[in-house]
């Protein structure tokens, strides 16, 4: 099996959708020899901030000298971004070789009535590759929820991490914050410490506290009390966290929260036998890079790509716009999935735009550009035109024509849209 065939096999499983549960992945990993049992993990769940926090922790561990696996989703530029070791993606050859081992097992299980989902297959690829590559630590990001997420096949993580919890995937995880928090808390294991990100709702925090008490997990609750902001720009946050000076190359106030979480995870990992210096924490954070998180892909003109796609993520984006783009008029390109709380998200973001173009992300769950525009119009300011566009490139061209040195373009609403629009914009901008 070559890389193209392996990718086609993965792509064909998308139609099977999302099926929470551990039975299928348990059988798959058992046939592969349970490679996950040979690894040490930092396991991360939450609604928002998982990808950034995972990247920050991974960068800290790599900077300290640990061979560090990083499993995240979704990808922005290249499918292989999901699987990284010390900042390097899995090669096409390695991916094809791993899939050659997995596909026969997958086919056999399907004949037995256990059809694996796309995310389950991807999880199996990651765990097998990380084990074969003898990673010292793996930073493992949940896909959806936690309790029944396929990554929860692991037994005893070095540390469980819960990032910001809010409303998302309510059809699967529950229609209240406490229900969603309980699903996320499913990654908390007996005797394994847990780190909770700052600024949680009381409902979410209470659920996490109860679960930790129930299973005997020592809980670290992060706060922003020791943070002193030196400066914030559209490209970097310079802060002091107690005596620790941090240069955070991820823009927006919410990224300071993610950095605080990462520092506390590193400190907990010290108690679990890992050697991590303050210098490695600071240097690792400074070296972290992740696409589509208030990412400035051009300064002249100013163009920002952000994957915010639910109300809490959009709220973080709004705070970043208010702080970092203050005084600029902002043109928006937005596309969202219909199973997100798009009306609430639009009510937050649309008033910040002086002109809006809506597009349809390339995803079967996408909300049409026309329907999104009709919804967005009710939140637009007086005289603000909201126009649906069927062609992504034309939307980008029109938007770029409308901005100058006193304005900015912001693309948001979906990580899938960010993945599509980023290369189009960079091509048009000559970046």
C-alpha positions in Angstrom: 0.0 0.0 0.0 1.4 3.4 -1.0 0.6 6.8 0.6 -2.2 7.6 -1.9 -3.9 4.3 -1.4 -3.6 4.7 2.4 -5.1 8.2 2.3 -7.9 6.9 0.0 -8.7 4.2 2.5 -8.9 6.7 5.3 -11.0 9.1 3.3 -13.5 6.3 2.4 -14.3 5.8 6.1 -15.6 9.4 6.6 -19.1 8.3 5.5 -19.3 6.1 8.6 -19.5 9.3 10.7 -19.0 9.6 14.5 -19.7 6.6 16.7 -18.6 7.1 20.3 -17.4 4.0 22.1 -14.2 2.0 22.9 -15.2 -1.5 21.8 -14.0 -1.2 18.2 -10.7 0.6 19.0 -10.1 -1.9 21.9 -10.3 -4.8 19.4 -8.1 -3.1 16.9 -5.4 -2.3 19.4 -5.5 -5.8 20.8 -4.8 -7.3 17.4 -1.9 -4.8 17.0 -0.4 -5.9 20.3 -1.6 -3.0 22.4 1.3 -0.7 21.5 -0.3 2.1 23.6 0.7 0.2 26.7 4.3 0.8 26.0 3.9 4.6 26.0 3.6 7.4 28.5 0.9 10.0 27.8 -0.3 13.5 28.6 -4.0 13.2 27.7 -5.9 16.3 26.8 -9.7 16.9 26.5 -11.8 20.1 26.4 -13.9 22.2 24.1 -11.5 24.9 23.1 -7.8 25.3 23.5 -6.9 21.6 23.1 -4.7 22.0 20.0 -2.8 25.1 21.3 -2.3 23.6 24.7 -1.2 20.3 23.2 1.3 22.1 20.9 2.7 24.1 23.8 3.2 21.1 26.0 4.7 19.1 23.2 7.2 21.9 22.5 8.2 22.1 26.1 8.9 18.4 26.3 10.8 18.5 23.0 12.9 21.4 24.1 13.8 19.5 27.3 15.1 16.7 25.1 12.3 14.1 25.3 11.3 12.3 22.2 7.8 13.6 22.0 4.9 12.4 20.0 2.0 14.8 19.3 -1.4 13.7 18.1 -3.9 16.5 17.3 -6.9 17.1 15.0 -8.0 18.3 12.6 -5.2 19.3 10.3 -4.8 22.6 8.5 -2.3 22.3 5.7 -1.3 18.6 5.5 -3.1 15.5 6.7 0.1 14.3 8.3 0.1 17.2 10.7 -2.0 15.0 13.0 1.0 12.8 13.7 4.3 14.5 14.8 7.4 13.6 16.6 9.6 16.5 17.9 7.8 18.9 15.4 8.3 16.7 12.4 5.3 15.1 10.6 5.1 11.4 9.8 6.6 10.7 6.4 4.4 9.5 3.6 6.4 6.2 3.5 5.9 5.7 7.3 2.2 6.4 7.1 1.8 3.9 4.2 3.8 1.3 6.1 1.7 1.7 9.3 -1.6 1.6 7.3 -0.4 -1.6 5.6 -0.4 -3.2 9.0 -3.7 -1.7 10.1 -5.9 -2.2 7.0 -6.0 -6.0 7.1 -7.1 -5.9 10.8 -9.6 -3.2 9.9 -11.1 -5.3 7.1 -11.2 -8.3 9.3 -13.0 -6.5 12.1 -15.5 -5.0 9.6 -16.4 -8.5 8.5 -17.1 -9.4 12.1 -19.4 -6.4 12.5 -16.9 -3.9 13.9 -16.5 -1.2 11.3 -14.0 1.4 12.6 -14.6 5.1 12.1 -12.1 7.4 10.5 -11.0 8.8 13.8 -10.5 5.4 15.3 -8.3 4.4 12.3 -6.3 7.6 12.7 -5.9 7.0 16.4 -4.6 3.5 15.7 -2.1 4.9 13.2 -0.8 7.4 15.8 -0.5 4.9 18.7 1.3 2.3 16.6 3.7 4.8 15.0 4.6 6.4 18.3 5.3 3.0 19.9 7.4 1.9 17.0 9.3 5.2 17.1 9.9 4.7 20.9 8.6 8.0 22.0 9.4 9.0 25.6 6.1 10.9 26.0 3.1 11.3 23.8 0.8 14.4 24.0 -2.5 12.9 23.0 -5.5 15.2 22.1 -9.0 13.8 22.3 -11.1 14.1 19.2 -14.6 14.4 20.7 -15.6 14.3 24.3 -13.3 12.1 26.4 -15.1 9.2 28.1 -15.9 7.4 24.9 -13.3 9.0 22.6 -11.0 6.4 21.0 -7.9 8.0 22.6 -9.3 6.9 25.9 -8.0 3.5 25.2 -4.9 4.4 27.2 -4.7 3.3 30.8 -2.7 5.5 33.1 -1.6 8.9 31.7 1.2 10.8 33.4 -1.3 13.7 33.5 -4.8 14.4 32.4 -5.5 17.9 31.1 -8.9 19.6 30.8 -8.9 22.8 28.7 -11.8 25.3 28.5 -15.2 23.5 28.6 -18.2 25.1 26.9 -21.2 24.1 24.6 -20.3 22.1 21.5 -21.3 18.8 19.9 -24.5 18.9 22.1 -26.2 16.2 20.1 -23.5 13.8 21.2 -22.0 15.1 24.5 -25.1 16.6 26.1 -27.1 19.8 26.1 -25.7 21.4 29.3 -22.2 22.4 30.4 -22.2 19.9 33.3 -23.1 17.0 31.0 -20.4 18.0 28.5 -17.9 18.4 31.4 -18.7 14.9 32.6 -17.9 13.4 29.2 -14.6 15.3 29.2 -13.9 14.2 32.7 -13.9 10.6 31.4 -10.2 10.8 30.7 -9.4 11.4 34.4 -7.9 8.1 35.8 -7.5 6.7 39.3 -4.3 7.9 40.9 -3.2 10.1 37.9 -3.0 13.8 38.4 -5.3 16.3 36.5 -4.7 19.9 35.5 -7.8 22.1 34.9 -7.4 25.2 32.7 -8.3 28.6 34.1 -11.5 30.6 33.8 -13.9 27.6 33.8 -17.6 28.0 34.5 -18.5 26.9 38.0 -20.7 24.1 36.6 -17.7 22.6 34.6 -15.2 23.1 37.5 -17.5 21.4 40.0 -17.9 18.3 37.7 -14.1 18.0 37.4 -13.6 18.4 41.1 -16.1 15.7 41.9 -14.6 13.3 39.3 -11.1 13.8 40.7 -12.3 13.2 44.2 -14.2 10.1 43.1 -11.2 8.4 41.5 -8.4 9.9 43.7 -6.8 12.2 41.1 -4.9 15.1 42.5 -6.3 18.2 40.9 -4.4 21.4 40.0 -6.8 24.2 39.2 -5.0 26.9 37.1 -5.7 30.6 37.7 -4.5 33.8 36.1 -3.7 35.4 39.5 0.1 35.4 39.0 -0.1 36.7 35.4 1.3 40.2 34.7 1.0 41.3 31.1 4.0 43.2 29.7 2.7 43.6 26.2 0.3 42.1 23.6 0.6 42.4 19.9 -1.1 40.6 16.9 1.9 38.2 16.9 3.0 37.6 20.4 2.1 37.9 24.1 4.9 38.9 26.5 3.9 38.1 30.1 5.3 37.2 33.5 3.8 34.2 35.3 5.2 34.6 38.8 8.9 34.7 38.3 8.7 33.0 34.9 9.0 35.3 31.8 7.1 33.9 28.9 7.1 34.9 25.2 4.0 33.3 23.8 4.0 33.3 19.9 0.3 32.6 19.8 -1.8 35.8 19.7 -4.9 36.6 21.7 -5.7 36.8 25.5 -6.9 33.2 25.5 -3.5 31.9 24.5 -2.1 33.3 27.8 -4.6 30.9 29.5 -3.4 28.0 27.4 0.2 28.9 28.3 -0.6 29.0 32.0 -2.2 25.5 31.6 0.9 24.2 29.9 3.3 25.6 32.6 1.2 23.8 35.2 1.2 20.6 33.3 5.0 20.7 33.0 5.2 21.3 36.8 3.0 18.3 37.4 5.1 16.2 35.1 8.1 16.9 37.3 6.3 15.1 40.1 5.8 12.1 37.8 9.5 11.6 37.2 10.2 13.9 34.3 13.0 16.5 34.4 11.7 19.8 33.1 13.6 23.1 33.8 12.0 26.5 33.9 14.3 27.4 31.0 12.9 24.6 28.9 9.3 25.7 29.8 10.0 29.2 28.6 12.0 28.2 25.6 9.5 25.5 24.6 6.6 27.9 24.7 8.6 30.5 22.7 9.2 28.0 20.0 5.6 26.7 19.7 3.9 27.1 16.3 0.3 26.3 15.3 -1.7 27.4 12.2 -5.1 29.1 12.2 -5.1 30.3 15.8 -5.3 34.1 15.2 -2.6 33.5 12.7 -1.4 36.5 10.8 -0.5 35.3 7.3 0.2 38.8 6.0 1.0 42.1 7.7 0.5 44.4 4.7 -2.4 44.0 4.2 -3.2 42.6 7.6 -4.9 39.2 7.1 -5.8 36.9 10.0 -6.9 33.3 9.8 -8.6 31.7 12.8 -10.3 28.4 13.2 -12.8 29.5 15.9 -16.0 27.6 15.3 -18.2 27.5 18.4 -19.5 30.3 20.7 -16.6 30.1 23.2 -14.0 30.0 20.5 -15.7 32.9 18.7 -15.7 34.8 22.0 -12.0 34.3 22.3 -11.6 35.6 18.7 -13.8 38.6 19.5 -11.6 39.5 22.5 -8.5 39.2 20.2 -10.1 41.5 17.6 -11.0 44.0 20.2 -7.6 44.1 21.8 -5.3 43.5 18.8 -7.2 45.1 15.9 -8.6 48.0 17.9 -9.2 51.0 15.6 -9.2 49.0 12.4 -12.2 48.3 10.3 -12.5 44.6 9.8 -13.8 42.7 6.7 -14.9 39.1 7.5 -15.0 35.9 5.5 -16.9 33.3 7.5 -18.1 29.7 6.9 -19.6 27.4 9.5 -20.9 23.9 9.9 -24.7 23.5 10.4 -24.3 21.3 13.5 -22.5 24.1 15.4 -24.3 26.8 17.4 -23.8 29.1 14.4 -26.6 31.6 15.3 -25.0 32.4 18.7 -21.5 32.6 17.1 -22.8 35.0 14.5 -24.4 37.2 17.0 -20.9 37.6 18.6 -18.7 38.1 15.6 -20.8 39.8 12.9 -21.1 43.2 14.8 -17.3 43.5 14.6 -17.3 43.4 10.8 -17.8 46.3 8.4 -18.4 43.9 5.4 -19.1 40.2 5.4 -18.6 37.4 2.8 -20.1 34.0 3.6 -18.8 30.8 2.0 -19.6 27.1 2.2 -16.8 25.0 3.8 -15.9 21.8 1.9 -17.6 19.5 4.4 -20.8 17.4 4.2 -21.9 19.1 7.5 -21.4 22.6 6.1 -24.1 25.3 6.3 -24.6 26.9 2.9 -23.2 30.3 2.2 -26.7 31.6 1.4 -28.3 30.3 4.7 -25.3 31.6 6.7 -25.7 35.0 5.1 -29.4 35.2 5.9 -28.7 34.4 9.5 -25.8 36.8 9.7 -27.8 39.8 8.3 -29.8 40.1 11.4 -26.6 40.8 13.4 -24.9 43.2 10.9 -24.6 46.9 11.7 -26.4 49.6 9.7 -25.1 49.7 6.2 -23.0 46.6 6.5 -23.5 44.3 3.5 -23.5 40.5 4.0 -22.9 38.7 0.7 -22.9 34.9 0.1 -20.1 33.7 -2.3 -20.1 30.4 -4.0 -16.4 30.5 -4.9 -13.8 30.7 -2.2 -11.1 32.4 -4.3 -13.5 35.1 -5.5 -14.5 35.7 -1.9 -10.9 36.1 -1.0 -10.2 38.4 -4.0 -13.2 40.6 -3.2 -12.3 40.9 0.5 -8.6 41.8 -0.3 -9.8 44.5 -2.6 -11.6 46.1 0.3 -8.8 46.4 2.9 -6.0 48.9 3.3 -3.5 49.9 5.9 -6.3 51.0 8.2 -8.3 47.8 8.0 -7.9 44.0 8.3 -9.4 40.8 6.9 -10.4 38.0 9.3 -11.3 34.5 8.1 -13.1 32.4 10.7 -15.9 30.0 11.5 -14.4 26.6 11.0 -11.0 24.9 11.0 -12.1 23.2 7.7 -12.6 26.7 6.2 -9.2 27.9 7.6 -7.6 24.9 5.9 -9.2 25.8 2.5 -8.8 29.6 2.6 -5.2 29.8 4.0 -3.4 28.5 0.8 -5.8 30.6 -1.4 -5.0 33.8 0.5 -1.3 33.1 0.6 -1.2 32.5 -3.1 -3.1 35.7 -3.8 -0.8 37.6 -1.4 2.3 36.1 -2.8 3.4 34.8 0.6 
